[in-house]
Amino acid sequence: MQHMLDESWQLLEDFSEAARLRQAKGDRRDDEVLAALCDLAVHLSGAGHASVTSVRQGRFATVAATSRVPIRADVLRNEASQGPCVDAVTQAATSPSRVWWS
């Protein structure tokens, strides 16, 4: 039971950190905030890697990544024009009031 409580508290702390990063970047540069969000995504999900994708001038761009692995995956995604980021951007364009994470 104590282990479950410890995990729950850790998860709450992690989500609090994500909220702090998104709302108050302070003196940190955008790339530092995005890199920290990638690290937090890996921590929260247990994934091996993470990246943040943006759309610039109608093209997908990887703006932060934990390693070269997600950057290569993003290149393949861009070449195929398929994947969760493509879907999220497409859906966000048709429903701009919603924020999509993938």
C-alpha positions in Angstrom: 0.0 0.0 0.0 2.8 2.4 0.9 4.4 1.7 -2.5 1.2 2.7 -4.3 1.0 5.9 -2.2 4.6 6.8 -3.0 4.0 6.3 -6.8 0.8 8.4 -6.6 2.6 11.3 -4.9 5.5 11.0 -7.4 3.0 11.2 -10.3 1.4 14.3 -8.7 4.8 15.9 -8.3 5.6 15.1 -12.0 2.4 16.6 -13.3 2.9 19.7 -11.1 6.4 20.1 -12.6 4.9 19.8 -16.1 2.4 22.5 -15.3 5.1 24.8 -13.9 7.2 24.3 -17.0 4.4 25.2 -19.3 3.1 28.2 -17.4 6.1 30.0 -16.0 9.3 29.6 -18.0 10.9 32.6 -16.3 14.5 33.2 -17.4 14.7 29.8 -19.3 14.9 29.8 -23.1 12.2 28.1 -25.0 14.5 25.3 -26.1 15.4 24.6 -22.4 11.7 24.4 -21.5 11.0 22.1 -24.4 14.0 19.9 -23.5 12.8 19.7 -19.9 9.3 18.7 -21.1 10.9 15.9 -23.2 12.7 14.6 -20.2 9.6 14.8 -18.1 7.6 12.9 -20.8 10.2 10.1 -20.7 10.0 10.0 -17.0 6.2 9.9 -16.8 5.7 7.5 -19.6 8.6 5.2 -19.1 9.4 5.6 -22.8 13.0 5.4 -23.9 12.9 8.7 -25.9 10.6 11.7 -26.6 10.4 14.7 -28.9 8.4 17.8 -29.4 7.1 18.6 -32.9 6.0 22.0 -34.1 4.7 23.2 -37.5 6.7 25.9 -39.1 5.7 27.4 -42.4 3.5 24.4 -43.1 6.2 21.9 -42.3 6.8 19.7 -39.3 9.9 20.5 -37.3 11.4 18.7 -34.3 12.1 21.4 -31.8 13.3 19.3 -28.9 14.3 15.7 -28.4 16.0 13.5 -25.8 18.3 11.8 -28.3 18.8 11.2 -32.0 16.4 8.3 -32.0 13.2 10.3 -31.9 14.7 12.8 -34.4 15.2 9.9 -36.9 11.6 8.7 -36.2 10.4 12.2 -36.8 12.2 12.3 -40.2 10.5 9.1 -41.2 7.1 10.4 -40.0 7.7 13.6 -42.0 8.6 11.6 -45.1 5.4 9.4 -44.7 3.2 12.3 -43.6 1.7 9.9 -41.1 1.8 9.4 -37.3 0.3 10.8 -34.1 1.9 14.2 -34.5 0.5 14.6 -38.0 -2.9 13.5 -36.7 -2.7 15.9 -33.7 -1.8 18.9 -35.9 -4.6 18.0 -38.4 -7.2 17.7 -35.6 -6.0 20.9 -33.9 -6.3 22.8 -37.2 -10.0 21.7 -37.4 -10.6 22.2 -33.6 -8.3 25.1 -32.6 -9.8 25.3 -29.1 -8.3 22.0 -28.2 -4.7 21.3 -27.2 -3.4 17.9 -28.6 -0.5 16.0 -27.1 0.9 13.0 -28.7 
